[in-house]
Amino acid sequence: SSCPGGPKPPIAAAMAAAAAGEEEERPVVDKAKAQEAKAKGNVAFSAKGYEEAIKHFTEAIGHDPTDHVFFSNRSACLASLERYEQALEDGAQCVKLKPDWPKGYTRKGLAEFFLERYDDAAETYKAGLKLAPEDPAIREGLQKAMDAKYGLPRGPAGGGGAAPMDGGMGSLFTKVDRAKMAVLALRNPKLKEYLSDEALMKKVDMVASIGAGGGGSGISQRMLMQSIQEDPRILEVFAAASGMEVRLADPDEAAGAGAGGGGSRGSAAEAPGRPPPASSPASSAASSPTPGVPKVPLHRAAVAKAQEEKAPEDPRKPRQKEADELKNEGNQLYRKRKFDEAIGCYDKAIEKEPNDLTYYNNKCAVLVELGAENYPKVLKTCEDLLSRRYEINSENAGGASFEKVAKVYCRMASVYEKQHKFDEAIAMYHKSLTEDNNRQTRSSLRELERKKEKWEKESYLDPVKAEEHREKGNEHFKANDFVKSKAEYDEAIRRNPREAKLYSNRAAALTKLLAYPDALRDLEECLKLDPTFVKAYSRKGAAHFFMKEYHKALESYEKGLAIDKANEECLRGREQVLAKVASTQGSDEVDEEQIRHAMADPEIQRILHDPQIQLFLRSMKEDPAEAQKAMKKEPKLQEAMSKLIAAGIVRTR
């Protein structure tokens, strides 16, 4: 870092110039170059190249100093390098540019936390919670800041484990030196009063014993916090013993706490800055002092902080506030499907603030719900908004931010999707991602691409045209033009993939083209669609026959005959196979191709590895007559031997 009074380093000077908004040196805004630099910065940050990322984000700020995201990203880089002062400057500038963006408060609060400005960090996180009450990072950051403020064990803000009690203010809770405290009490009458309160000092000693034990366990932490919340004077005593200047409780508060030796936790445990509930006669009566019930004391500093705490300054103009209220009302009506009333609210919001894309986009959402006749109007509105985005931003900073423009593109994509104009919808999603690359848009794009593929397949279906192509394929088949025949069958299947006979016809063409494996795949698909289609079995038998898989050919013909005993094609095919098997059995030559096909068949392999079959084959060599008797008695052996003979594995000669 630079010496006091010395020149600032380049990054600090650039940050100071951007934060101060020096208009005389501000370059002409170039959003395209700014986004390009931001993208490079994101890549460097992901690779943990924080210095390089800072250079790119600084360049982006130079091109467009009005974009809060650039300051947020650079703040994250600076915090990663533990340059918290500079990270705080960028975080503050981010909040200034976009006070309704919760992440800006996490950047600012994180830097304040590590600079040990716990009060400031707590205020920042609470301001962020007003915008995003359920944000886990902000809630955790606030908890860490409050723990650190009271010296409780803590880890880094926004995550991490607890640190030992001897860090930060943890050393505050040590044994109190009564002699030193007596000297201090001479200059502080209120402290003297506390020292004379035996009940209070017993509590102080108890807390000191917990602190001396390390206080690292969850139970010890809770005991410390509970004791402080029940009687904030304990914290004042320890602070005074450590030489810290504290503002003690008012006399009436101290008297109320001391009278009963403690008090209720109710208001003391309440988070600083939380607005009190609206008063009512009942609540006023309940909260009024009651004899015998000690009044709960509040730490004076906490009271002062609660009184001084102010919500972050709202930069919106009155008309913008009114427009946002109308928008919120319209959103509620939209959820209740009261579309006409919702449009009325959005129209009024637009009238109040015509330079904000949100109100137009929300109105377009309602128009989409009202029906397809509104789609052209929605697209025209969105195109008009996009053409005026820079004009709108010049009139109302942030009125056409990158995020809002991205949502307009998403709206157009949704309309195109409903119109089944998927290419246009995909283009809109891509444009949206160039404006704001977020997970939801990426998911929508992937889902749309799947939907497009499915729709294109379904929209191409046409059984009538499929039949036309089948007839043309049949004509080419009769003319022995099997290539053209297959092409026509291909188109027929694309038009009607659920028709079984189309696969059978294409298998016939493939068989003529000697593409037997492809033909068999088509016949399997045909039989899945229609297991009773006999012609598919006869054609399957033929394909196996030509591949010299005679055992499979015989099986296919048998299945066809099981459905139609008189089918001539299956009968002829079976006779042809049996004749071929008989001729190979009587031949002295071995058909190596047939054997190779057979040995590659898993069913043949299973038969050959069956122990019973192996035993039977050995018995055929040793005692053929006995083996024949055994085979006649055992159907399993008969079936296995028929397949082995048809496959050419076993010869009976």
N, C-alpha and C positions, 0 to 999 in steps of 0.2 A: 504493500500500500504506500501511497505518497506521503511525504512529510507534511506536517501542518504548514499551511501557507504556500507550499510548493505547487508545481504544476500537476494537474491531474493526469493519470495515465489515459491512453486513448479510449479504453472502454468506459472509464468513469466520466470522461468528458462527453462521450457520445450519449451516455445515460443521462447525464445532467442536462444536456441540450434537449434530449427528447422529453424529459420530465418537465423542463421549464417551458417547452413549446416555443422555442426561439423562431419566430415566424420569418425573420429576415434571412435565416440560413436554411429554412426548411426546403428540401428538394420537392420537385413536382411529384405528386403521388403517382406511383406506377404499381398498381395492385398485382399485375401479372408477374413482374420481377420480384415483388415482395413474396408472393406465394411460392415462387421458385426457390428463393432463398430459404423460406420457412421449411420447405420439403427437404432441402439439404441439411438444415439444422436438425430436423427430426431424425434423419438417418444417422447423423453424427452422435446425437444424444443416445439413440438406441445402442450404438457401439461404444458408449461411455466415453466418447471423445468430446468432453464438455467444453474445452477451450475452443475447439473448432466449431462446435455448435453455437457457442456464444458469438463468434464472428459472423456466422450465417444469420442468426436472429438479429444481430445489430444491423446487418445489411438490410434485412427485411424491414426493420424499424425505419431505416433511412429512406426506404422507398415508400413506406406508408406508416407514419407515426400515429395514426388514428386507430390502429387495430390492437385491441387489448390482448389478443392471444400471443402476439410476438413478445410482449413484455412478460406475460405469464411464463412462456417457455424459457425465456432468458433467465428469469428469476429462478426457475427450477435448476438450470445449469449452474448458476452462481451458488445456489444453496448446496449443490452436490460438491462444489469445490470449497465449501465452508467460507465463502465470501458473503457473509450474511448482511452486512451493511448495504452492499450493492443489491443483494437479493431483495432486501426490504424496499429499496427505492423503486425497483421494478414492480414489486408486488403492489406498492401503494399507487403507482401510475396505472397499473392494470385495473385496480378498484376504481380509480378516478375516471378512467375511460368507460368502464362498464360496471357501474355499481350494482346491477341486478344479476351479476354472474357469480355464483357461489365459489367457484374454484379460485377466483382472485383473492378471496378472503383466506383460503387455505395457504396460498403462496405468502401473503403478507404475515399471517399469524405464525407460520413456520419460522420465518426469519426473525420475528420478534421473540419467539420462544428461545431460539438458540443465542440470541443477544441478551437473554435473561431479562427481557422486559415482559415479565409474566402478566402484569396488569394489562398492558397494551395488547398482548397476545390474546388474553381472555376476552377483552372487548371486541377484538377483531373476529374471533371465532363466534362470539354471540351474535354479532352483526350478520355473519354468514348463516347462522342457524335460522335467523328470521326469514331468510330467502329459501333455505333448504332444511327444514326441521329434522328430516330423517337421514341427512347425509352422514354416513358413518365416519368419514375422515374428519369432518368438522366437529362432530360430537367427541371423537377421541381426542382431537387437538385441544378442545376446551377442557376436557378432563385432565389431560397432562399439564396444561397451563395452571389450572387451579391446584393440582397436587404440588406443582413446583412452587407456587405462590406461598403455600403453607408449609413448605419444607418436607413434604411427604415423598417417599420413594417414587421414582419416575424413570421412564425411558424416554427416547426421543419423541417429540410431539408428532402425533399422527401414526404411532406404531412403535414397536420395539418393547423390550422387556424392561423391568424395573431396575434401577440403579441402587447401590447401597445408600444407607441413610446418611453417610458422612459427606455426601455431595450436596451442592447448593445450600439450602437452608437446613439440611438434615442435622448439622452439628449444633443447631439452635437448642435442641432438646437434650441438654446435658445437666448434670447436677448443679443446682443453684448455690452459689457462694453467699451464705446469709450475711457474713461480715461485709462483703462488697455491696450487697443490696442495702444494708443499713446505711452505708455512706451515701449511696445514691438517693435513698429515701429522705436524707436531710434536705435535698434540693427539690424533692418531688413529694408533696404531701399525699398525693393520691397513692403513690407507691408505698408510702409508710402505712397507709390505711390497709392496703392489700396484705402487707407483711404481718399485720396484726390479726388478720382473718385466718384462724387456724384451719378452718374447713377448706378454704381456698388453697392454703399452703400444702395441705395433705394431698390435694389433687395435683399440685405442682410437683411434689416429690414422686407421686405415682407415675406421672408422665415422664419425669426424668429417668426413672428406673426402666421404663419401656425404651426410651431413647438410648440409654446406656447399653441395653441388650442388643442394639443394632437395628431393631424395628423393621427388619427386612421381611418378616413373614406377613402374609395377608392379614392374619389375626391382629398382629401388632399394629399394622397400618390402620386397620379399622378402629382399634382402641384409641390410637392417637387422634384420629379425625373426630371420633365421637366425643372425646374429652374436650377438644377445642370448640366443637360446635355447641356443647352443653354450657360451656362457660368460657367465652372469648377472653376473659381476664387472664386465663392461663397463658395464652399467647403473648399478652402484653407484659407479663412478668418475665417470661423467657427473653423477649426482645429487649427489655430494659437491662436484664442481666448481661446481655451480649453487647451492651453499649449502643443499641439502636435507638433512635429518636422515634417515639411512638406517641400517638394522640390517644390518651386514655379515655375510657368511657365517661359519659356525663354522670354527675353525682346521683341523679335520680335513678339512672340505669344500674350503677354500681350498687346502690342501696337495695334495689329490687333483687339483684342477683345474690347479694350477700345475705339477705334476710333469711333465705331458705337454704343457704349453702349450695346453690346451683340454680337450676331452673329447667323449664321445659325446653325441648329441642325444636319446637315448631318453627318459629320464625328464624332462629339462628341457622337452621339447616337449609333455609331457602336460598336458592341460587342468587348471587348478586345481580341486580338489574332486572329481576323478574317483576313485572308489573303486578301490584297488589290486586286482589279481586275487587270487583265493584262493590262499594259499600251499600249495605242495606240495613234497615232497622235491626233485623235479626243478627246480621254479622257484626254490627257495631256493638250490640249488646254483648255478644259473645266475646268480643275482643276487649271490652272495657275492663279496667282493673277490678279484681274481685278480692275482698279481704281474705287473707290466708293463702292466696295463690301468688307466688312470686312472679314478677314481671320478667319476661325473657329479655336479656340484654343483647344488643347488637354491637359488634365491634364498630367503633366510631369511624374508622377508615372505610369499613364496608358500607356504612350508612352514607358517608360522604360520596363514595364512589357511585352508589346507587342513585343518589340525588343528582350527581353531575353527569351520569351516563346519558348519552344521547344517541339516538339512532343515527346511522350514517346519513349524511345529507342526501336527500332525494333530488337528483338533478332534473327530474321531469317538470315540465311546465304544467300549470293547472289544467289546460285542455288535454294534455297527454294523460294525466291522472284520471280525468273523467272518461277519456277514451278507453283506458285499461279497465276501468270499472264496468263500462258497457260491454267490453269484450268478455270479461269474466261472467257477466250475466248471460251473455249469448252462449258461452260455453256450457253453462248449466242447462239452458233451454235445449241446446243441441243434444246433450246427454239424455234429456227427457223426450227427445224426438219431437220437440215442438219447433219445427223447422221454420215456419213463417215468422214466429216471434223472434227466433234466433237471428234470422236475416235482418229483422228490424233493428235489433241491438247492434249488429255489426255495421249496418248502414249509418247509424248514429255515431258509432265510434269512428268510422271513416270521415264523417262530416266534421268531427272534432279534430281529428288528426289525419289528414289525407296522405301524409308522407310516412307511412309505416306499412310494410308488406304483410304483417301478421293479420291485420283486420281483413284485408282483401282475401288472403289465403284461407282464413277461417270461413269466410262467406262462401268461397268456392267449394269448401268441403260440404257445406249444406246443400249447395246447388247440385253437387254430384249425387247426394242422397235422394234428391227430388226426382231424378230420372235422366234417361239418356238424352232427352231433348235439350238438356242444359249443357251437355258436354262441349259443343262448339263454343258456347258462351264462356265456359270456364277456361278453355284453351286460349281464347282470344284475350281474356282478362290477364291470364298469366303471361302471355307474350308481351302484352302492353306493360306490365309491371317490370319485366326483365329489361325491356328497352329503356325504361326510365330509372333503372336502379341507381345510377350515379347522380342523376338529378335529385332523386329522393334522398340519397345520403347527404347531398350538399344542403338540403333544406332541413333534414333531421338526422343528425349523426347516429348511425346504427339502425336507422329505419329500413335500410336495405343491406343489413350485414350479411356476411358470407353464410351464416347459419340460416338466416331467413330466406336468402336466395335459394339455398339448397332445398329448403322445404317447398318452395314454389316449383322447382324442377321435379321433386317427388310427387307433387300434386298432379303435374302434367303426366308423369309416368303412370300414375294410377288411372287416369282417364284413358290414356292410350291402351293400357292393359284391358280395361273394360270393353274397349272397342276392338280388341283382338289385334291391335296394331303393335305387335310385340317388338319389332325392330325399333320403332319410334320410342316405345317405352324404355327399352334397354338403353337407347341413346340418352334419354332424359336422366336415367339413374347414373350413367357415367358422368354427365355434366354436374349432377348433384354432388357426386363424390369429389370432383375437382374443387368444389366450393367448401365442402365440409365432409371429410372422410370419416364417417362414423359407422359403427358396427351394424346398426339397424338398417341403414341403406344398403350396405354390402349384403346382408341377409336377404333383403327384399329383391336385390338383383339376382342372387343365386336362385331364389325361389321362382322368379319370373322366367329365367332361362329354362328351368325344368318344366315349367308350365307351357312355355312356348313349344318345346320339343314334343310334349304329350299332345298338345292341341293340333300341331301340324300333322302328327300321325293320324289322329282321330278325324281331322277335317278332310284327310285324303281318302278316307274310306268311302267306297261307293260300290255296293254289290252289283248294280246294273252294269257299270263299266267293267267290273271284274269279269262278268260273264261275257262281255263283248271281247275282251282280251283272251279269254279261254277259247272261244270259238275260233279266233284268228290263230291261236296256237295250234289248235287241232288241224286247221287247214294246212299250216306249214308242216306239221308232223306227217300228214298224209302225203305231202309233196317231198318228203324226205329231207326237208330243210330244218334240221334239228336245232341249229343255232338260233334261227329266228323263232322257232317254236318255243325254245326255252326262254327267250327274251319276253315273249308275250305272256308266258306263264309267270315269269318274274313280276311283271306289272300287275297281272291278275291277283297275285298273292299280296302285293302291296295294297291293292284296293280292297281286298277282303281276306285278311289273314286267318279267319276262322273257318274257312271252307276246306274240308278235308280233301275233296277230289282234286283240288288245284295242286296240292303237293304230290298226289299220286301221278297226275299228268306230267308234272315237271320231272318226277323221278323216271318216267318212261323216256323222256327226251334225254336225260342225263345218262341213262343206261345205253342208249344208242350212241352217245358221245364217249362211251367207255369210262365215264366218271362214276364208277360203282360206289365208292364210299359216300359221295355226295347224294347219290340216288337213295342209298340206305338211310341217310339222315332225314331226307324228305319223307320216306315211307314211315319212319318212326314217328315223325310229327303228325303224319296223316292218321296213324293208328291211335295216337293220343287223343286226337279230335273225334275219331270215330272208330272204336275198337272192332266194329262189326263189318268194316269195309273190306270185303273178301278180295277184291282186285289188288288191294295193297299187299296182301299176303302173297298172291301169285307173283307180283312184280318183285317183291322182296326175295322170294325163292329164286327167281331168275337171276337177280343180282348176285346172290350168294353162289349160285351155280357157276356163273362166269368167273367168280373169284376163286373157284375150286374149293369152296367151303361147303362141301356136299352135305355134311351133317346138319349145318344150319339151314341149307336149302330145303332139306327133307323136313326139318322141324317147321319151317314157314308154311310149306304146302300142307302139312298135317293140321296146323292151326286153321288154315283156310277151309279145309274140308270139315273141320269140327263145326264150322258155322254153316257151310253149305256142302253137303255130302256129294252133290251131283255137279259141282263146279268143274267144268271141263278143263279150264286152264290149270287148276290145281291138280286135277287127276293126271293130265298130260305131263305136267311138271314133275310130279312125284315119280311117274313111270320113267321119265328121262333120267332122273337122279339115280334111281335104283339100277337102271341099266348101266349107267356110268360107273357106279360103285362095283357092280359085278365085273365089268370089264377090267377095272384097275386091280381087282382081287386076282383075276386070272392072268395078269400080266407079270412078266419077270422084271420089268423096269419099275423103278420107284420115281414117282413124280415129286421131285424136290420142292416145287412151288406149293403143291398141295400140303406136303408135310410142314413146310414153313408156316403156312397160314394156320394149320391145325395147332401147331405148338404155340402159336401166338394167341390162341383162344383161351381165355381164363377158364371156361367151362371144361375144356379138355385137360388143362393143367390140374383142375380140382379133381377130376376123375382119376388121373394118373397118380395123384398123391394120396388117394383114399387107401388106407391100409387093407381094407377088405378086397378092393380091386387088385391091389398089388399081390395079395395072397392068391387070388383067383388066377391071375396071369401066370404066376409061378406054377400053380397046379396044372395049368393047361400044357406046360412044357413037360412036366413030370408024369402026369396021368390025364391025358386029354379026355378019356371016356368018363372018368369020375368028375372032371370039371364040367363036362356037358350035362351030366345029371344034376349037378349043383346049380347050374345056370337055369335049368328048366324049373327048378323049385323056387328061385329067387328073382322076382320081377326087377329088382334094382340092378342085378347083374345083367339081365337081358337088355335093359335100356342102355346101360353103360357100354356094353359090348357093341350094340347097334351103332352108337355114336362113334366109338373108336374105329369100327370097321368102315363107316361112311367117311370118316376123316382120313382114312388110309394109315392109321397108326397100327392097327392090327390086321394081319392077313390070315385068312383061313385056309389058304392053299397049302 
